[in-house]
């Protein structure tokens, strides 16, 4: 589920999000063949991971995602960096469409 974005801030917000996306991100999509096995056998879904250098960038990305109308997942540390995930096929597809 996504929230309604602030229309005035969207171009500036999307430009900044695009810089994080292009700099260092990871897109995980499920294997369509394995999806036929059913949920119990294969539990992978769509996920976009924005990899961030520090807590300041994490806070900025969380603000930007909210302003663009996305509901971000729970961030976590991966080594010295932070990862901000975005889950769900619809949300990930919308995010990627906005980045091009």
N, CA, C and O of each residue as an XYZ file, in Angstrom:
400
protein
N       0.844     -1.177      0.000
C       0.000      0.000      0.000
C       0.886      1.235      0.000
O       1.898      1.272      0.699
N       0.521      2.231     -0.764
C       1.293      3.458     -0.831
C       0.445      4.626     -0.371
O      -0.782      4.602     -0.469
N       1.114      5.641      0.128
C       0.444      6.852      0.568
C       0.373      7.820     -0.602
O       1.015      7.601     -1.629
N      -0.389      8.870     -0.458
C      -0.507      9.887     -1.496
C       0.697     10.816     -1.426
O       0.990     11.352     -0.357
N       1.403     11.023     -2.540
C       2.573     11.888     -2.511
C       2.205     13.357     -2.499
O       1.118     13.743     -2.930
N       3.114     14.168     -2.004
C       3.000     15.612     -2.041
C       3.363     16.057     -3.454
O       4.532     15.980     -3.831
N       2.401     16.516     -4.242
C       2.596     16.801     -5.669
C       3.653     17.875     -5.943
O       4.348     17.793     -6.956
N       3.791     18.874     -5.076
C       4.760     19.939     -5.314
C       6.197     19.453     -5.133
O       7.105     19.932     -5.811
N       6.401     18.518     -4.235
C       7.748     18.060     -3.921
C       8.210     16.917     -4.818
O       9.391     16.571     -4.807
N       7.309     16.328     -5.588
C       7.623     15.092     -6.309
C       8.824     15.205     -7.257
O       9.691     14.335     -7.178
N       8.951     16.194     -8.142
C      10.108     16.210     -9.051
C      11.445     16.258     -8.313
O      12.377     15.540     -8.674
N      11.541     17.083     -7.305
C      12.777     17.208     -6.523
C      13.047     15.931     -5.745
O      14.185     15.467     -5.674
N      11.995     15.364     -5.162
C      12.107     14.130     -4.382
C      12.560     12.985     -5.275
O      13.469     12.239     -4.913
N      11.941     12.840     -6.429
C      12.281     11.748     -7.332
C      13.706     11.872     -7.861
O      14.388     10.863     -8.042
N      14.153     13.081     -8.108
C      15.524     13.274     -8.574
C      16.524     12.816     -7.512
O      17.526     12.178     -7.833
N      16.253     13.140     -6.269
C      17.169     12.728     -5.185
C      17.105     11.215     -4.966
O      18.139     10.572     -4.782
N      15.902     10.645     -4.984
C      15.769      9.193     -4.848
C      16.490      8.478     -5.996
O      17.121      7.442     -5.787
N      16.397      9.029     -7.193
C      17.065      8.430     -8.342
C      18.575      8.415     -8.157
O      19.242      7.477     -8.594
N      19.114      9.431     -7.520
C      20.569      9.446     -7.297
C      20.982      8.320     -6.355
O      22.013      7.687     -6.578
N      20.208      8.057     -5.316
C      20.507      6.938     -4.413
C      20.315      5.601     -5.136
O      21.110      4.677     -4.968
N      19.264      5.511     -5.934
C      18.959      4.284     -6.669
C      20.082      3.939     -7.639
O      20.513      2.787     -7.708
N      20.553      4.919     -8.380
C      21.602      4.669     -9.373
C      22.967      4.457     -8.735
O      23.809      3.747     -9.284
N      23.184      5.063     -7.593
C      24.479      4.943     -6.936
C      24.724      3.543     -6.401
O      25.774      2.949     -6.650
N      23.750      3.017     -5.665
C      23.985      1.733     -5.022
C      22.651      1.139     -4.579
O      22.147      1.461     -3.503
N      22.097      0.287     -5.400
C      20.848     -0.375     -5.028
C      20.861     -1.804     -5.547
O      21.688     -2.179     -6.379
N      19.936     -2.579     -5.042
C      19.834     -3.981     -5.427
C      18.350     -4.287     -5.634
O      17.525     -4.006     -4.765
N      18.024     -4.855     -6.768
C      16.649     -5.208     -7.085
C      16.536     -6.721     -7.101
O      17.241     -7.393     -7.854
N      15.656     -7.255     -6.278
C      15.448     -8.703     -6.213
C      14.049     -9.011     -6.718
O      13.062     -8.486     -6.202
N      13.973     -9.850     -7.713
C      12.682    -10.275     -8.258
C      12.573    -11.786     -8.124
O      13.576    -12.492     -8.232
N      11.380    -12.284     -7.892
C      11.216    -13.728     -7.715
C      11.405    -14.489     -9.026
O      11.188    -13.954    -10.113
N      11.805    -15.724     -8.898
C      11.934    -16.632    -10.032
C      10.529    -17.104    -10.394
O       9.888    -17.794     -9.601
N      10.047    -16.743    -11.570
C       8.673    -17.056    -11.952
C       8.419    -18.555    -12.045
O       7.300    -19.004    -11.798
N       9.430    -19.331    -12.393
C       9.268    -20.783    -12.460
C       9.066    -21.357    -11.063
O       8.211    -22.219    -10.859
N       9.857    -20.875    -10.094
C       9.745    -21.379     -8.735
C       8.474    -20.913     -8.036
O       8.011    -21.573     -7.106
N       7.902    -19.793     -8.461
C       6.652    -19.321     -7.853
C       5.540    -20.351     -8.001
O       4.639    -20.418     -7.164
N       5.596    -21.142     -9.047
C       4.582    -22.172     -9.281
C       4.619    -23.264     -8.215
O       3.651    -24.010     -8.069
N       5.721    -23.370     -7.467
C       5.838    -24.368     -6.403
C       4.921    -24.055     -5.217
O       4.646    -24.930     -4.395
N       4.460    -22.841     -5.131
C       3.585    -22.447     -4.034
C       4.343    -21.725     -2.936
O       5.571    -21.769     -2.877
N       3.591    -21.057     -2.066
C       4.189    -20.219     -1.031
C       5.015    -21.014     -0.024
O       6.058    -20.535      0.422
N       4.586    -22.182      0.334
C       5.321    -22.967      1.336
C       6.710    -23.374      0.861
O       7.635    -23.470      1.667
N       6.865    -23.610     -0.423
C       8.147    -24.055     -0.965
C       9.061    -22.886     -1.364
O      10.284    -23.002     -1.290
N       8.468    -21.762     -1.787
C       9.259    -20.646     -2.307
C       8.641    -19.344     -1.841
O       7.594    -18.935     -2.343
N       9.280    -18.693     -0.888
C       8.698    -17.518     -0.232
C       9.359    -16.203     -0.657
O       9.404    -15.262      0.136
N       9.856    -16.118     -1.849
C      10.536    -14.905     -2.292
C       9.555    -13.957     -2.972
O       8.685    -14.379     -3.733
N       9.712    -12.680     -2.683
C       8.883    -11.664     -3.310
C       9.758    -10.578     -3.903
O      10.984    -10.691     -3.876
N       9.162     -9.542     -4.431
C       9.906     -8.416     -4.996
C      10.452     -7.544     -3.874
O       9.777     -7.289     -2.876
N      11.668     -7.101     -4.057
C      12.298     -6.249     -3.056
C      13.308     -5.340     -3.736
O      14.061     -5.767     -4.612
N      13.311     -4.085     -3.320
C      14.314     -3.130     -3.754
C      15.082     -2.719     -2.516
O      14.485     -2.346     -1.506
N      16.387     -2.783     -2.586
C      17.230     -2.389     -1.452
C      18.054     -1.174     -1.840
O      18.830     -1.212     -2.795
N      17.877     -0.099     -1.092
C      18.706      1.086     -1.268
C      19.810      1.003     -0.220
O      19.526      0.988      0.978
N      21.070      0.947     -0.659
C      22.197      0.822      0.257
C      22.730      2.221      0.530
O      23.044      2.975     -0.391
N      22.824      2.552      1.817
C      23.152      3.914      2.243
C      24.399      3.920      3.118
O      24.668      2.962      3.842
N      25.147      5.001      3.044
C      26.429      5.085      3.738
C      26.321      5.297      5.247
O      27.141      4.776      6.003
N      25.317      6.058      5.693
C      25.228      6.360      7.131
C      23.781      6.640      7.537
O      22.871      6.633      6.708
N      23.598      6.882      8.820
C      22.253      7.116      9.365
C      21.636      8.404      8.821
O      20.413      8.511      8.727
N      22.461      9.372      8.465
C      21.950     10.612      7.873
C      21.295     10.365      6.521
O      20.215     10.885      6.240
N      21.961      9.562      5.682
C      21.374      9.211      4.395
C      20.113      8.373      4.584
O      19.145      8.526      3.839
N      20.123      7.495      5.574
C      18.943      6.672      5.859
C      17.749      7.560      6.201
O      16.657      7.366      5.669
N      17.951      8.520      7.076
C      16.862      9.423      7.459
C      16.358     10.216      6.252
O      15.154     10.419      6.097
N      17.278     10.659      5.404
C      16.888     11.404      4.202
C      16.058     10.534      3.267
O      15.020     10.975      2.774
N      16.500      9.305      3.018
C      15.773      8.407      2.114
C      14.397      8.075      2.674
O      13.428      7.999      1.918
N      14.295      7.878      3.969
C      12.988      7.591      4.567
C      12.038      8.768      4.367
O      10.862      8.565      4.068
N      12.532      9.993      4.529
C      11.706     11.182      4.284
C      11.292     11.263      2.814
O      10.139     11.557      2.501
N      12.239     11.001      1.924
C      11.960     11.076      0.491
C      10.945     10.024      0.063
O      10.038     10.316     -0.718
N      11.091      8.810      0.566
C      10.135      7.748      0.222
C       8.728      8.104      0.694
O       7.754      7.894     -0.028
N       8.627      8.639      1.899
C       7.318      9.039      2.424
C       6.728     10.169      1.580
O       5.531     10.167      1.293
N       7.558     11.131      1.183
C       7.080     12.252      0.372
C       6.628     11.782     -1.009
O       5.733     12.378     -1.608
N       7.245     10.718     -1.511
C       6.873     10.186     -2.823
C       5.708      9.203     -2.738
O       5.241      8.700     -3.760
N       5.239      8.930     -1.524
C       4.075      8.074     -1.363
C       4.375      6.597     -1.183
O       3.502      5.759     -1.410
N       5.605      6.259     -0.776
C       5.969      4.861     -0.556
C       5.989      4.533      0.925
O       6.285      5.381      1.766
N       5.670      3.296      1.219
C       5.749      2.793      2.588
C       6.963      1.869      2.638
O       6.922      0.748      2.131
N       8.028      2.343      3.246
C       9.285      1.598      3.272
C       9.259      0.522      4.351
O       8.533      0.619      5.341
N      10.067     -0.497      4.131
C      10.221     -1.557      5.123
C      11.145     -1.111      6.251
O      11.607      0.029      6.293
N      11.395     -2.032      7.145
C      12.251     -1.735      8.292
C      13.722     -1.754      7.861
O      14.184     -2.753      7.309
N      14.461     -0.669      8.103
C      15.867     -0.629      7.697
C      16.718     -1.538      8.589
O      16.347     -1.849      9.721
N      17.862     -1.953      8.053
C      18.781     -2.772      8.839
C      20.214     -2.454      8.428
O      20.478     -1.914      7.354
N      21.124     -2.809      9.324
C      22.545     -2.595      9.059
C      23.115     -3.788      8.304
O      22.752     -4.936      8.560
N      23.996     -3.501      7.386
C      24.728     -4.536      6.660
C      26.175     -4.065      6.634
O      26.569     -3.253      5.796
N      26.950     -4.590      7.565
C      28.319     -4.112      7.725
C      28.282     -2.666      8.204
O      27.526     -2.331      9.116
N      29.101     -1.804      7.587
C      29.108     -0.395      8.008
C      27.980      0.434      7.394
O      27.813      1.603      7.741
N      27.212     -0.157      6.492
C      26.167      0.579      5.776
C      24.780      0.259      6.308
O      24.587     -0.655      7.109
N      23.813      1.051      5.828
C      22.402      0.827      6.122
C      21.699      0.393      4.852
O      22.062      0.816      3.754
N      20.690     -0.454      5.005
C      19.860     -0.892      3.876
C      18.418     -0.503      4.169
O      17.864     -0.842      5.214
N      17.824      0.216      3.221
C      16.409      0.582      3.318
C      15.652     -0.222      2.270
O      15.746      0.077      1.079
N      14.890     -1.256      2.699
C      14.147     -2.054      1.721
C      12.789     -1.442      1.382
O      12.194     -0.696      2.160
N      12.339     -1.791      0.199
C      10.997     -1.450     -0.269
C      10.425     -2.754     -0.795
O      10.974     -3.344     -1.726
N       9.324     -3.211     -0.203
C       8.777     -4.530     -0.504
C       7.498     -4.451     -1.332
O       6.768     -3.461     -1.290
N       7.253     -5.508     -2.074
C       5.999     -5.653     -2.813
C       6.161     -5.367     -4.291
O       6.832     -4.415     -4.688
N       5.536     -6.208     -5.098
C       5.655     -6.071     -6.551
C       5.164     -4.710     -7.032
O       5.838     -4.065     -7.836
N       4.013     -4.263     -6.561
C       3.448     -2.994     -7.019
C       4.335     -1.821     -6.642
O       4.604     -0.953     -7.472
N       4.793     -1.788     -5.392
C       5.629     -0.681     -4.928
C       6.961     -0.653     -5.666
O       7.417      0.414     -6.079
N       7.587     -1.810     -5.835
C       8.875     -1.877     -6.524
C       8.716     -1.484     -7.997
O       9.533     -0.730     -8.527
N       7.685     -1.983     -8.651
C       7.449     -1.641    -10.059
C       7.190     -0.147    -10.219
O       7.688      0.472    -11.159
N       6.420      0.431     -9.314
C       6.137      1.867     -9.375
C       7.416      2.673     -9.165
O       7.657      3.653     -9.870
N       8.235      2.261     -8.195
C       9.487      2.951     -7.912
C      10.397      2.920     -9.142
O      10.917      3.956     -9.557
N      10.587      1.742     -9.722
C      11.469      1.598    -10.878
C      10.926      2.405    -12.066
O      11.704      3.019    -12.797
N       9.621      2.408    -12.264
C       9.029      3.198    -13.354
C       9.286      4.687    -13.164
O       9.503      5.406    -14.140
N       9.265      5.153    -11.931
C       9.510      6.558    -11.659
C      10.978      6.941    -11.848
O      11.293      8.110    -12.070
N      11.866      5.964    -11.760
C      13.294      6.241    -11.872
C      13.768      6.370    -13.316
O      14.847      6.907    -13.565
N      12.979      5.890    -14.265
C      13.413      5.972    -15.677
C      12.775      7.140    -16.383
O      13.027      7.357    -17.568
